Amino acid sequence: MSDKMRSKSRQTDSRSSSPALQSDPALRRVNSFRTDPICPTFAEIRGNIVPILRPNFLKGSYSSVERYLEVQYSLLREDLVRSLRSGIHEFMHCGQNGRRIPEIRVYGNVSILERSAKSLSTYWAKFDVSQLPPINWMFTKRLIPGSLLCLSANNFRTFCFATVSADRLVEDLANGLIQLELESESLTDEFRHIDHMKTYVMIESEVYYEAYKHNLK
């Protein structure tokens, strides 16, 4: 785990240190590093349940290695999911209205085109570059390989996750073209049978998914 992520993990609300929260066995099923998918879930983004986080002990020791791994996993996972969840909720309720929503980037008028030759889960997509500020695609942190994207055609009542393919070309991005790798864990029937006539909104998390993905495995 990187130093930056350890630092974030230490910034835990002291209210979660209550003995009741620590001893509740149900909490082990909320964030389980052995069974949870790495990709965020619909329930984590749209659910009304506030995640309960165990404290990260700054002094003393954990009761077991398993306990230590579960605490680090739950804190790290919430760090990944929180910004995307809050950004999507703000977009759903307020729209963008020409302003920047913290911790996410929004792309409009997105169409999913044909399947890429790379794999069955990789598609070409087209987004509207005219809605974006001037971007130097060579140096920007936007849409870099491994970035996590969330696509929806109905204001995020349903959605699918994807990542930016490693085959990222600056000239394609300048023309609003990108290859997306759909995350199989998040696929619903809507995205298993893609309607190429639909128009989507695509939200990109500013938290770099690929770095978290390797640490959560």
PyMOL commands that place a pseudoatom at each C-alpha (Angstrom):
pseudoatom trace, name=CA, resn=MET, resi=1, chain=A, elem=C, hetatm=0, pos=[0.000, 0.000, 0.000]
pseudoatom trace, name=CA, resn=SER, resi=2, chain=A, elem=C, hetatm=0, pos=[1.424, 3.403, -0.963]
pseudoatom trace, name=CA, resn=ASP, resi=3, chain=A, elem=C, hetatm=0, pos=[2.388, 6.044, 1.646]
pseudoatom trace, name=CA, resn=LYS, resi=4, chain=A, elem=C, hetatm=0, pos=[-0.314, 8.365, 0.301]
pseudoatom trace, name=CA, resn=MET, resi=5, chain=A, elem=C, hetatm=0, pos=[-3.005, 5.729, 0.735]
pseudoatom trace, name=CA, resn=ARG, resi=6, chain=A, elem=C, hetatm=0, pos=[-1.761, 4.842, 4.243]
pseudoatom trace, name=CA, resn=SER, resi=7, chain=A, elem=C, hetatm=0, pos=[-2.014, 8.519, 5.134]
pseudoatom trace, name=CA, resn=LYS, resi=8, chain=A, elem=C, hetatm=0, pos=[-5.589, 8.692, 3.905]
pseudoatom trace, name=CA, resn=SER, resi=9, chain=A, elem=C, hetatm=0, pos=[-6.458, 5.515, 5.786]
pseudoatom trace, name=CA, resn=ARG, resi=10, chain=A, elem=C, hetatm=0, pos=[-5.270, 7.084, 9.061]
pseudoatom trace, name=CA, resn=GLN, resi=11, chain=A, elem=C, hetatm=0, pos=[-7.748, 9.956, 8.689]
pseudoatom trace, name=CA, resn=THR, resi=12, chain=A, elem=C, hetatm=0, pos=[-10.666, 8.016, 10.176]
pseudoatom trace, name=CA, resn=ASP, resi=13, chain=A, elem=C, hetatm=0, pos=[-13.526, 9.570, 12.133]
pseudoatom trace, name=CA, resn=SER, resi=14, chain=A, elem=C, hetatm=0, pos=[-13.013, 8.790, 15.810]
pseudoatom trace, name=CA, resn=ARG, resi=15, chain=A, elem=C, hetatm=0, pos=[-16.729, 8.080, 16.162]
pseudoatom trace, name=CA, resn=SER, resi=16, chain=A, elem=C, hetatm=0, pos=[-16.212, 4.739, 14.430]
pseudoatom trace, name=CA, resn=SER, resi=17, chain=A, elem=C, hetatm=0, pos=[-14.092, 3.527, 17.366]
pseudoatom trace, name=CA, resn=SER, resi=18, chain=A, elem=C, hetatm=0, pos=[-17.108, 2.660, 19.504]
pseudoatom trace, name=CA, resn=PRO, resi=19, chain=A, elem=C, hetatm=0, pos=[-16.872, -0.879, 20.981]
pseudoatom trace, name=CA, resn=ALA, resi=20, chain=A, elem=C, hetatm=0, pos=[-20.315, -1.682, 19.583]
pseudoatom trace, name=CA, resn=LEU, resi=21, chain=A, elem=C, hetatm=0, pos=[-19.129, -1.027, 16.051]
pseudoatom trace, name=CA, resn=GLN, resi=22, chain=A, elem=C, hetatm=0, pos=[-15.933, -2.984, 16.557]
pseudoatom trace, name=CA, resn=SER, resi=23, chain=A, elem=C, hetatm=0, pos=[-17.676, -6.049, 17.954]
pseudoatom trace, name=CA, resn=ASP, resi=24, chain=A, elem=C, hetatm=0, pos=[-20.644, -6.229, 15.574]
pseudoatom trace, name=CA, resn=PRO, resi=25, chain=A, elem=C, hetatm=0, pos=[-20.019, -9.330, 13.406]
pseudoatom trace, name=CA, resn=ALA, resi=26, chain=A, elem=C, hetatm=0, pos=[-22.363, -7.998, 10.707]
pseudoatom trace, name=CA, resn=LEU, resi=27, chain=A, elem=C, hetatm=0, pos=[-19.813, -5.333, 9.871]
pseudoatom trace, name=CA, resn=ARG, resi=28, chain=A, elem=C, hetatm=0, pos=[-17.514, -7.982, 8.484]
pseudoatom trace, name=CA, resn=ARG, resi=29, chain=A, elem=C, hetatm=0, pos=[-20.035, -8.498, 5.710]
pseudoatom trace, name=CA, resn=VAL, resi=30, chain=A, elem=C, hetatm=0, pos=[-20.145, -4.797, 4.788]
pseudoatom trace, name=CA, resn=ASN, resi=31, chain=A, elem=C, hetatm=0, pos=[-16.609, -4.555, 3.470]
pseudoatom trace, name=CA, resn=SER, resi=32, chain=A, elem=C, hetatm=0, pos=[-15.018, -7.969, 3.072]
pseudoatom trace, name=CA, resn=PHE, resi=33, chain=A, elem=C, hetatm=0, pos=[-11.716, -8.005, 1.272]
pseudoatom trace, name=CA, resn=ARG, resi=34, chain=A, elem=C, hetatm=0, pos=[-12.197, -11.701, 0.474]
pseudoatom trace, name=CA, resn=THR, resi=35, chain=A, elem=C, hetatm=0, pos=[-15.642, -11.487, -1.152]
pseudoatom trace, name=CA, resn=ASP, resi=36, chain=A, elem=C, hetatm=0, pos=[-16.363, -7.914, -2.279]
pseudoatom trace, name=CA, resn=PRO, resi=37, chain=A, elem=C, hetatm=0, pos=[-15.822, -7.015, -5.937]
pseudoatom trace, name=CA, resn=ILE, resi=38, chain=A, elem=C, hetatm=0, pos=[-13.120, -4.455, -6.589]
pseudoatom trace, name=CA, resn=CYS, resi=39, chain=A, elem=C, hetatm=0, pos=[-15.326, -2.352, -8.857]
pseudoatom trace, name=CA, resn=PRO, resi=40, chain=A, elem=C, hetatm=0, pos=[-17.879, -0.200, -6.966]
pseudoatom trace, name=CA, resn=THR, resi=41, chain=A, elem=C, hetatm=0, pos=[-21.403, -1.605, -6.839]
pseudoatom trace, name=CA, resn=PHE, resi=42, chain=A, elem=C, hetatm=0, pos=[-24.815, -0.066, -7.519]
pseudoatom trace, name=CA, resn=ALA, resi=43, chain=A, elem=C, hetatm=0, pos=[-25.638, -0.302, -3.811]
pseudoatom trace, name=CA, resn=GLU, resi=44, chain=A, elem=C, hetatm=0, pos=[-22.475, 1.579, -2.853]
pseudoatom trace, name=CA, resn=ILE, resi=45, chain=A, elem=C, hetatm=0, pos=[-23.231, 4.425, -5.263]
pseudoatom trace, name=CA, resn=ARG, resi=46, chain=A, elem=C, hetatm=0, pos=[-27.025, 4.685, -5.033]
pseudoatom trace, name=CA, resn=GLY, resi=47, chain=A, elem=C, hetatm=0, pos=[-27.784, 3.023, -1.697]
pseudoatom trace, name=CA, resn=ASN, resi=48, chain=A, elem=C, hetatm=0, pos=[-28.898, 5.048, 1.310]
pseudoatom trace, name=CA, resn=ILE, resi=49, chain=A, elem=C, hetatm=0, pos=[-26.694, 3.099, 3.711]
pseudoatom trace, name=CA, resn=VAL, resi=50, chain=A, elem=C, hetatm=0, pos=[-23.775, 5.087, 5.086]
pseudoatom trace, name=CA, resn=PRO, resi=51, chain=A, elem=C, hetatm=0, pos=[-20.755, 2.773, 5.261]
pseudoatom trace, name=CA, resn=ILE, resi=52, chain=A, elem=C, hetatm=0, pos=[-19.553, 1.972, 8.766]
pseudoatom trace, name=CA, resn=LEU, resi=53, chain=A, elem=C, hetatm=0, pos=[-15.784, 2.144, 8.968]
pseudoatom trace, name=CA, resn=ARG, resi=54, chain=A, elem=C, hetatm=0, pos=[-13.707, 0.468, 11.618]
pseudoatom trace, name=CA, resn=PRO, resi=55, chain=A, elem=C, hetatm=0, pos=[-10.982, 2.583, 13.211]
pseudoatom trace, name=CA, resn=ASN, resi=56, chain=A, elem=C, hetatm=0, pos=[-7.411, 2.389, 12.056]
pseudoatom trace, name=CA, resn=PHE, resi=57, chain=A, elem=C, hetatm=0, pos=[-5.374, 1.821, 15.216]
pseudoatom trace, name=CA, resn=LEU, resi=58, chain=A, elem=C, hetatm=0, pos=[-2.548, 4.327, 15.577]
pseudoatom trace, name=CA, resn=LYS, resi=59, chain=A, elem=C, hetatm=0, pos=[-1.441, 2.745, 18.844]
pseudoatom trace, name=CA, resn=GLY, resi=60, chain=A, elem=C, hetatm=0, pos=[-1.610, -0.816, 20.003]
pseudoatom trace, name=CA, resn=SER, resi=61, chain=A, elem=C, hetatm=0, pos=[-2.106, -3.836, 17.803]
pseudoatom trace, name=CA, resn=TYR, resi=62, chain=A, elem=C, hetatm=0, pos=[-4.873, -5.610, 15.932]
pseudoatom trace, name=CA, resn=SER, resi=63, chain=A, elem=C, hetatm=0, pos=[-6.381, -8.826, 17.222]
pseudoatom trace, name=CA, resn=SER, resi=64, chain=A, elem=C, hetatm=0, pos=[-5.387, -10.671, 14.046]
pseudoatom trace, name=CA, resn=VAL, resi=65, chain=A, elem=C, hetatm=0, pos=[-3.924, -10.225, 10.589]
pseudoatom trace, name=CA, resn=GLU, resi=66, chain=A, elem=C, hetatm=0, pos=[-7.424, -10.781, 9.202]
pseudoatom trace, name=CA, resn=ARG, resi=67, chain=A, elem=C, hetatm=0, pos=[-8.730, -7.868, 11.269]
pseudoatom trace, name=CA, resn=TYR, resi=68, chain=A, elem=C, hetatm=0, pos=[-5.907, -5.617, 10.107]
pseudoatom trace, name=CA, resn=LEU, resi=69, chain=A, elem=C, hetatm=0, pos=[-6.523, -6.442, 6.446]
pseudoatom trace, name=CA, resn=GLU, resi=70, chain=A, elem=C, hetatm=0, pos=[-10.273, -5.856, 6.759]
pseudoatom trace, name=CA, resn=VAL, resi=71, chain=A, elem=C, hetatm=0, pos=[-9.759, -2.428, 8.359]
pseudoatom trace, name=CA, resn=GLN, resi=72, chain=A, elem=C, hetatm=0, pos=[-7.269, -1.306, 5.723]
pseudoatom trace, name=CA, resn=TYR, resi=73, chain=A, elem=C, hetatm=0, pos=[-9.468, -2.676, 2.945]
pseudoatom trace, name=CA, resn=SER, resi=74, chain=A, elem=C, hetatm=0, pos=[-12.643, -0.935, 4.141]
pseudoatom trace, name=CA, resn=LEU, resi=75, chain=A, elem=C, hetatm=0, pos=[-10.917, 2.440, 4.563]
pseudoatom trace, name=CA, resn=LEU, resi=76, chain=A, elem=C, hetatm=0, pos=[-9.209, 2.223, 1.197]
pseudoatom trace, name=CA, resn=ARG, resi=77, chain=A, elem=C, hetatm=0, pos=[-12.376, 1.120, -0.588]
pseudoatom trace, name=CA, resn=GLU, resi=78, chain=A, elem=C, hetatm=0, pos=[-14.419, 3.946, 0.906]
pseudoatom trace, name=CA, resn=ASP, resi=79, chain=A, elem=C, hetatm=0, pos=[-11.724, 6.401, -0.174]
pseudoatom trace, name=CA, resn=LEU, resi=80, chain=A, elem=C, hetatm=0, pos=[-12.217, 5.095, -3.725]
pseudoatom trace, name=CA, resn=VAL, resi=81, chain=A, elem=C, hetatm=0, pos=[-16.027, 5.078, -3.699]
pseudoatom trace, name=CA, resn=ARG, resi=82, chain=A, elem=C, hetatm=0, pos=[-16.830, 8.232, -1.706]
pseudoatom trace, name=CA, resn=SER, resi=83, chain=A, elem=C, hetatm=0, pos=[-15.874, 10.868, -4.274]
pseudoatom trace, name=CA, resn=LEU, resi=84, chain=A, elem=C, hetatm=0, pos=[-17.663, 9.067, -7.099]
pseudoatom trace, name=CA, resn=ARG, resi=85, chain=A, elem=C, hetatm=0, pos=[-20.779, 8.540, -4.978]
pseudoatom trace, name=CA, resn=SER, resi=86, chain=A, elem=C, hetatm=0, pos=[-20.990, 12.187, -3.894]
pseudoatom trace, name=CA, resn=GLY, resi=87, chain=A, elem=C, hetatm=0, pos=[-20.267, 13.446, -7.415]
pseudoatom trace, name=CA, resn=ILE, resi=88, chain=A, elem=C, hetatm=0, pos=[-22.947, 11.285, -9.017]
pseudoatom trace, name=CA, resn=HIS, resi=89, chain=A, elem=C, hetatm=0, pos=[-25.503, 12.261, -6.363]
pseudoatom trace, name=CA, resn=GLU, resi=90, chain=A, elem=C, hetatm=0, pos=[-24.792, 15.949, -6.946]
pseudoatom trace, name=CA, resn=PHE, resi=91, chain=A, elem=C, hetatm=0, pos=[-25.111, 15.519, -10.703]
pseudoatom trace, name=CA, resn=MET, resi=92, chain=A, elem=C, hetatm=0, pos=[-28.402, 13.616, -10.319]
pseudoatom trace, name=CA, resn=HIS, resi=93, chain=A, elem=C, hetatm=0, pos=[-30.000, 16.275, -8.135]
pseudoatom trace, name=CA, resn=CYS, resi=94, chain=A, elem=C, hetatm=0, pos=[-28.516, 19.477, -9.534]
pseudoatom trace, name=CA, resn=GLY, resi=95, chain=A, elem=C, hetatm=0, pos=[-27.128, 18.680, -12.973]
pseudoatom trace, name=CA, resn=GLN, resi=96, chain=A, elem=C, hetatm=0, pos=[-23.959, 20.390, -14.045]
pseudoatom trace, name=CA, resn=ASN, resi=97, chain=A, elem=C, hetatm=0, pos=[-25.332, 23.793, -15.132]
pseudoatom trace, name=CA, resn=GLY, resi=98, chain=A, elem=C, hetatm=0, pos=[-21.986, 24.836, -16.549]
pseudoatom trace, name=CA, resn=ARG, resi=99, chain=A, elem=C, hetatm=0, pos=[-20.200, 24.505, -13.219]
pseudoatom trace, name=CA, resn=ARG, resi=100, chain=A, elem=C, hetatm=0, pos=[-17.572, 22.050, -12.085]
pseudoatom trace, name=CA, resn=ILE, resi=101, chain=A, elem=C, hetatm=0, pos=[-18.619, 19.289, -9.702]
pseudoatom trace, name=CA, resn=PRO, resi=102, chain=A, elem=C, hetatm=0, pos=[-15.792, 18.447, -7.274]
pseudoatom trace, name=CA, resn=GLU, resi=103, chain=A, elem=C, hetatm=0, pos=[-13.883, 15.189, -7.743]
pseudoatom trace, name=CA, resn=ILE, resi=104, chain=A, elem=C, hetatm=0, pos=[-15.549, 14.114, -10.990]
pseudoatom trace, name=CA, resn=ARG, resi=105, chain=A, elem=C, hetatm=0, pos=[-15.383, 15.067, -14.666]
pseudoatom trace, name=CA, resn=VAL, resi=106, chain=A, elem=C, hetatm=0, pos=[-18.533, 15.002, -16.796]
pseudoatom trace, name=CA, resn=TYR, resi=107, chain=A, elem=C, hetatm=0, pos=[-18.751, 14.160, -20.506]
pseudoatom trace, name=CA, resn=GLY, resi=108, chain=A, elem=C, hetatm=0, pos=[-22.024, 14.626, -22.379]
pseudoatom trace, name=CA, resn=ASN, resi=109, chain=A, elem=C, hetatm=0, pos=[-23.645, 13.272, -25.537]
pseudoatom trace, name=CA, resn=VAL, resi=110, chain=A, elem=C, hetatm=0, pos=[-21.724, 10.004, -25.338]
pseudoatom trace, name=CA, resn=SER, resi=111, chain=A, elem=C, hetatm=0, pos=[-22.514, 7.278, -27.860]
pseudoatom trace, name=CA, resn=ILE, resi=112, chain=A, elem=C, hetatm=0, pos=[-21.273, 3.709, -27.586]
pseudoatom trace, name=CA, resn=LEU, resi=113, chain=A, elem=C, hetatm=0, pos=[-20.143, 2.642, -31.039]
pseudoatom trace, name=CA, resn=GLU, resi=114, chain=A, elem=C, hetatm=0, pos=[-18.950, -0.691, -32.353]
pseudoatom trace, name=CA, resn=ARG, resi=115, chain=A, elem=C, hetatm=0, pos=[-17.066, -3.303, -30.396]
pseudoatom trace, name=CA, resn=SER, resi=116, chain=A, elem=C, hetatm=0, pos=[-13.287, -2.945, -30.533]
pseudoatom trace, name=CA, resn=ALA, resi=117, chain=A, elem=C, hetatm=0, pos=[-11.148, -5.696, -32.024]
pseudoatom trace, name=CA, resn=LYS, resi=118, chain=A, elem=C, hetatm=0, pos=[-9.281, -5.832, -28.719]
pseudoatom trace, name=CA, resn=SER, resi=119, chain=A, elem=C, hetatm=0, pos=[-11.831, -7.888, -26.756]
pseudoatom trace, name=CA, resn=LEU, resi=120, chain=A, elem=C, hetatm=0, pos=[-15.539, -8.670, -26.449]
pseudoatom trace, name=CA, resn=SER, resi=121, chain=A, elem=C, hetatm=0, pos=[-15.884, -6.221, -23.545]
pseudoatom trace, name=CA, resn=THR, resi=122, chain=A, elem=C, hetatm=0, pos=[-14.085, -3.293, -25.217]
pseudoatom trace, name=CA, resn=TYR, resi=123, chain=A, elem=C, hetatm=0, pos=[-16.056, -0.698, -27.179]
pseudoatom trace, name=CA, resn=TRP, resi=124, chain=A, elem=C, hetatm=0, pos=[-15.353, 2.485, -29.025]
pseudoatom trace, name=CA, resn=ALA, resi=125, chain=A, elem=C, hetatm=0, pos=[-17.257, 5.466, -27.637]
pseudoatom trace, name=CA, resn=LYS, resi=126, chain=A, elem=C, hetatm=0, pos=[-17.738, 9.002, -28.895]
pseudoatom trace, name=CA, resn=PHE, resi=127, chain=A, elem=C, hetatm=0, pos=[-18.053, 11.999, -26.544]
pseudoatom trace, name=CA, resn=ASP, resi=128, chain=A, elem=C, hetatm=0, pos=[-18.773, 15.671, -27.224]
pseudoatom trace, name=CA, resn=VAL, resi=129, chain=A, elem=C, hetatm=0, pos=[-15.495, 17.599, -27.069]
pseudoatom trace, name=CA, resn=SER, resi=130, chain=A, elem=C, hetatm=0, pos=[-17.301, 20.869, -27.822]
pseudoatom trace, name=CA, resn=GLN, resi=131, chain=A, elem=C, hetatm=0, pos=[-18.673, 20.882, -24.255]
pseudoatom trace, name=CA, resn=LEU, resi=132, chain=A, elem=C, hetatm=0, pos=[-15.195, 20.717, -22.729]
pseudoatom trace, name=CA, resn=PRO, resi=133, chain=A, elem=C, hetatm=0, pos=[-12.682, 23.482, -22.007]
pseudoatom trace, name=CA, resn=PRO, resi=134, chain=A, elem=C, hetatm=0, pos=[-9.504, 23.504, -24.144]
pseudoatom trace, name=CA, resn=ILE, resi=135, chain=A, elem=C, hetatm=0, pos=[-7.500, 20.400, -23.218]
pseudoatom trace, name=CA, resn=ASN, resi=136, chain=A, elem=C, hetatm=0, pos=[-3.957, 19.363, -24.044]
pseudoatom trace, name=CA, resn=TRP, resi=137, chain=A, elem=C, hetatm=0, pos=[-4.621, 15.646, -24.395]
pseudoatom trace, name=CA, resn=MET, resi=138, chain=A, elem=C, hetatm=0, pos=[-0.918, 14.847, -24.384]
pseudoatom trace, name=CA, resn=PHE, resi=139, chain=A, elem=C, hetatm=0, pos=[-0.430, 16.029, -20.791]
pseudoatom trace, name=CA, resn=THR, resi=140, chain=A, elem=C, hetatm=0, pos=[-3.868, 16.027, -19.193]
pseudoatom trace, name=CA, resn=LYS, resi=141, chain=A, elem=C, hetatm=0, pos=[-4.832, 13.631, -16.402]
pseudoatom trace, name=CA, resn=ARG, resi=142, chain=A, elem=C, hetatm=0, pos=[-8.228, 13.188, -18.043]
pseudoatom trace, name=CA, resn=LEU, resi=143, chain=A, elem=C, hetatm=0, pos=[-9.138, 9.797, -19.462]
pseudoatom trace, name=CA, resn=ILE, resi=144, chain=A, elem=C, hetatm=0, pos=[-5.793, 8.154, -18.824]
pseudoatom trace, name=CA, resn=PRO, resi=145, chain=A, elem=C, hetatm=0, pos=[-5.564, 4.349, -19.059]
pseudoatom trace, name=CA, resn=GLY, resi=146, chain=A, elem=C, hetatm=0, pos=[-7.191, 2.703, -16.053]
pseudoatom trace, name=CA, resn=SER, resi=147, chain=A, elem=C, hetatm=0, pos=[-9.417, 5.672, -15.146]
pseudoatom trace, name=CA, resn=LEU, resi=148, chain=A, elem=C, hetatm=0, pos=[-12.832, 4.635, -13.819]
pseudoatom trace, name=CA, resn=LEU, resi=149, chain=A, elem=C, hetatm=0, pos=[-15.894, 5.780, -15.777]
pseudoatom trace, name=CA, resn=CYS, resi=150, chain=A, elem=C, hetatm=0, pos=[-19.597, 5.519, -15.014]
pseudoatom trace, name=CA, resn=LEU, resi=151, chain=A, elem=C, hetatm=0, pos=[-22.074, 5.631, -17.919]
pseudoatom trace, name=CA, resn=SER, resi=152, chain=A, elem=C, hetatm=0, pos=[-25.822, 6.169, -17.761]
pseudoatom trace, name=CA, resn=ALA, resi=153, chain=A, elem=C, hetatm=0, pos=[-28.615, 6.990, -20.196]
pseudoatom trace, name=CA, resn=ASN, resi=154, chain=A, elem=C, hetatm=0, pos=[-31.244, 7.783, -17.524]
pseudoatom trace, name=CA, resn=ASN, resi=155, chain=A, elem=C, hetatm=0, pos=[-29.698, 10.175, -14.996]
pseudoatom trace, name=CA, resn=PHE, resi=156, chain=A, elem=C, hetatm=0, pos=[-27.980, 7.308, -13.165]
pseudoatom trace, name=CA, resn=ARG, resi=157, chain=A, elem=C, hetatm=0, pos=[-31.089, 5.364, -12.238]
pseudoatom trace, name=CA, resn=THR, resi=158, chain=A, elem=C, hetatm=0, pos=[-29.104, 2.571, -13.880]
pseudoatom trace, name=CA, resn=PHE, resi=159, chain=A, elem=C, hetatm=0, pos=[-25.481, 2.660, -14.939]
pseudoatom trace, name=CA, resn=CYS, resi=160, chain=A, elem=C, hetatm=0, pos=[-22.415, 0.684, -15.888]
pseudoatom trace, name=CA, resn=PHE, resi=161, chain=A, elem=C, hetatm=0, pos=[-18.755, 1.047, -14.998]
pseudoatom trace, name=CA, resn=ALA, resi=162, chain=A, elem=C, hetatm=0, pos=[-15.921, 0.978, -17.491]
pseudoatom trace, name=CA, resn=THR, resi=163, chain=A, elem=C, hetatm=0, pos=[-12.230, 1.792, -17.551]
pseudoatom trace, name=CA, resn=VAL, resi=164, chain=A, elem=C, hetatm=0, pos=[-10.193, 3.621, -20.150]
pseudoatom trace, name=CA, resn=SER, resi=165, chain=A, elem=C, hetatm=0, pos=[-8.360, 1.155, -22.364]
pseudoatom trace, name=CA, resn=ALA, resi=166, chain=A, elem=C, hetatm=0, pos=[-4.579, 1.087, -22.452]
pseudoatom trace, name=CA, resn=ASP, resi=167, chain=A, elem=C, hetatm=0, pos=[-4.842, 1.800, -26.194]
pseudoatom trace, name=CA, resn=ARG, resi=168, chain=A, elem=C, hetatm=0, pos=[-5.277, 5.534, -25.612]
pseudoatom trace, name=CA, resn=LEU, resi=169, chain=A, elem=C, hetatm=0, pos=[-4.311, 7.755, -28.534]
pseudoatom trace, name=CA, resn=VAL, resi=170, chain=A, elem=C, hetatm=0, pos=[-4.101, 11.540, -28.253]
pseudoatom trace, name=CA, resn=GLU, resi=171, chain=A, elem=C, hetatm=0, pos=[-5.441, 12.075, -31.765]
pseudoatom trace, name=CA, resn=ASP, resi=172, chain=A, elem=C, hetatm=0, pos=[-8.506, 9.944, -30.974]
pseudoatom trace, name=CA, resn=LEU, resi=173, chain=A, elem=C, hetatm=0, pos=[-9.248, 11.873, -27.779]
pseudoatom trace, name=CA, resn=ALA, resi=174, chain=A, elem=C, hetatm=0, pos=[-8.935, 15.204, -29.583]
pseudoatom trace, name=CA, resn=ASN, resi=175, chain=A, elem=C, hetatm=0, pos=[-11.745, 13.984, -31.845]
pseudoatom trace, name=CA, resn=GLY, resi=176, chain=A, elem=C, hetatm=0, pos=[-13.836, 12.673, -28.969]
pseudoatom trace, name=CA, resn=LEU, resi=177, chain=A, elem=C, hetatm=0, pos=[-13.047, 8.983, -29.498]
pseudoatom trace, name=CA, resn=ILE, resi=178, chain=A, elem=C, hetatm=0, pos=[-12.048, 6.570, -26.763]
pseudoatom trace, name=CA, resn=GLN, resi=179, chain=A, elem=C, hetatm=0, pos=[-11.916, 2.831, -26.130]
pseudoatom trace, name=CA, resn=LEU, resi=180, chain=A, elem=C, hetatm=0, pos=[-13.769, 1.653, -23.025]
pseudoatom trace, name=CA, resn=GLU, resi=181, chain=A, elem=C, hetatm=0, pos=[-13.408, -1.683, -21.257]
pseudoatom trace, name=CA, resn=LEU, resi=182, chain=A, elem=C, hetatm=0, pos=[-16.742, -2.509, -19.617]
pseudoatom trace, name=CA, resn=GLU, resi=183, chain=A, elem=C, hetatm=0, pos=[-16.408, -3.859, -16.084]
pseudoatom trace, name=CA, resn=SER, resi=184, chain=A, elem=C, hetatm=0, pos=[-18.119, -7.253, -16.155]
pseudoatom trace, name=CA, resn=GLU, resi=185, chain=A, elem=C, hetatm=0, pos=[-19.058, -7.067, -12.450]
pseudoatom trace, name=CA, resn=SER, resi=186, chain=A, elem=C, hetatm=0, pos=[-21.309, -4.064, -13.115]
pseudoatom trace, name=CA, resn=LEU, resi=187, chain=A, elem=C, hetatm=0, pos=[-23.038, -5.259, -16.302]
pseudoatom trace, name=CA, resn=THR, resi=188, chain=A, elem=C, hetatm=0, pos=[-26.833, -5.370, -16.360]
pseudoatom trace, name=CA, resn=ASP, resi=189, chain=A, elem=C, hetatm=0, pos=[-28.960, -6.576, -19.285]
pseudoatom trace, name=CA, resn=GLU, resi=190, chain=A, elem=C, hetatm=0, pos=[-29.023, -2.982, -20.525]
pseudoatom trace, name=CA, resn=PHE, resi=191, chain=A, elem=C, hetatm=0, pos=[-25.282, -3.066, -21.076]
pseudoatom trace, name=CA, resn=ARG, resi=192, chain=A, elem=C, hetatm=0, pos=[-24.996, -6.698, -22.128]
pseudoatom trace, name=CA, resn=HIS, resi=193, chain=A, elem=C, hetatm=0, pos=[-27.156, -5.775, -25.109]
pseudoatom trace, name=CA, resn=ILE, resi=194, chain=A, elem=C, hetatm=0, pos=[-26.063, -2.239, -25.918]
pseudoatom trace, name=CA, resn=ASP, resi=195, chain=A, elem=C, hetatm=0, pos=[-28.464, 0.077, -27.727]
pseudoatom trace, name=CA, resn=HIS, resi=196, chain=A, elem=C, hetatm=0, pos=[-26.171, 2.081, -29.982]
pseudoatom trace, name=CA, resn=MET, resi=197, chain=A, elem=C, hetatm=0, pos=[-28.914, 4.679, -30.495]
pseudoatom trace, name=CA, resn=LYS, resi=198, chain=A, elem=C, hetatm=0, pos=[-28.873, 5.753, -26.846]
pseudoatom trace, name=CA, resn=THR, resi=199, chain=A, elem=C, hetatm=0, pos=[-27.043, 8.829, -25.621]
pseudoatom trace, name=CA, resn=TYR, resi=200, chain=A, elem=C, hetatm=0, pos=[-25.162, 8.570, -22.347]
pseudoatom trace, name=CA, resn=VAL, resi=201, chain=A, elem=C, hetatm=0, pos=[-23.615, 10.804, -19.738]
pseudoatom trace, name=CA, resn=MET, resi=202, chain=A, elem=C, hetatm=0, pos=[-20.154, 9.621, -18.763]
pseudoatom trace, name=CA, resn=ILE, resi=203, chain=A, elem=C, hetatm=0, pos=[-18.656, 10.538, -15.389]
pseudoatom trace, name=CA, resn=GLU, resi=204, chain=A, elem=C, hetatm=0, pos=[-14.969, 10.071, -14.681]
pseudoatom trace, name=CA, resn=SER, resi=205, chain=A, elem=C, hetatm=0, pos=[-13.685, 9.787, -11.134]
pseudoatom trace, name=CA, resn=GLU, resi=206, chain=A, elem=C, hetatm=0, pos=[-10.685, 11.981, -10.361]
pseudoatom trace, name=CA, resn=VAL, resi=207, chain=A, elem=C, hetatm=0, pos=[-9.523, 9.267, -7.965]
pseudoatom trace, name=CA, resn=TYR, resi=208, chain=A, elem=C, hetatm=0, pos=[-7.215, 7.070, -10.023]
pseudoatom trace, name=CA, resn=TYR, resi=209, chain=A, elem=C, hetatm=0, pos=[-8.881, 3.671, -10.027]
pseudoatom trace, name=CA, resn=GLU, resi=210, chain=A, elem=C, hetatm=0, pos=[-5.942, 1.629, -11.298]
pseudoatom trace, name=CA, resn=ALA, resi=211, chain=A, elem=C, hetatm=0, pos=[-3.794, 2.497, -8.269]
pseudoatom trace, name=CA, resn=TYR, resi=212, chain=A, elem=C, hetatm=0, pos=[-6.569, 1.502, -5.861]
pseudoatom trace, name=CA, resn=LYS, resi=213, chain=A, elem=C, hetatm=0, pos=[-7.385, -1.616, -7.868]
pseudoatom trace, name=CA, resn=HIS, resi=214, chain=A, elem=C, hetatm=0, pos=[-3.921, -3.082, -7.367]
pseudoatom trace, name=CA, resn=ASN, resi=215, chain=A, elem=C, hetatm=0, pos=[-3.978, -2.332, -3.634]
pseudoatom trace, name=CA, resn=LEU, resi=216, chain=A, elem=C, hetatm=0, pos=[-7.468, -3.785, -3.151]
pseudoatom trace, name=CA, resn=LYS, resi=217, chain=A, elem=C, hetatm=0, pos=[-6.664, -7.096, -4.858]
for i in range(1, 217): cmd.bond("trace and resi %d" % i, "trace and resi %d" % (i + 1))
show_as sticks, trace
zoom trace
